[in-house]
């Protein structure tokens, strides 16, 4: 994801929080966000979920979420 963040300076305005799946699966936050898979990205804007990608970390899969977050 660091390459994606570096590819567009506007993406650096997005706050990214990373959770270790092995430590946090089954946690209250994982349950509240309905995160059931490793490699899940949940994007929020204005406190509301605007999209998610699971089972993929490719730039092609996650960049649309970053675009939606900044526009």
QUIRA-V799330 format. One line per field, one symbol per residue. phi: phi as a letter, one per 30 degrees, with the letter a starting at -180 (. if undefined). psi: psi as a letter, one per 20 degrees, with the letter a starting at -180 (. if undefined). burial: I if it has 16 or more other ideal C-beta (glycine too) atoms within 10 Angstrom, else O. A space follows every 10 residues. Layout:
phi->???
psi->???
burial->???
//
This chain:
phi->.ddddddbed dddddcccbd edccdidedd ddchccbdic ccccbiicdc labbibbded dceedddddc c
psi->hhhghiiohh hiippppppo ghhipirghg ghjlojqqlp pppqpkjqpi rqpqjpjqhh hhhhggghhi .
burial->OOOIOOOOOO IOOOOOOOOO OOOOOOOOOO OOOOIOOOOI IOIIOOOOOO OOIOOOOOOO OIOOIIOOIO O
//
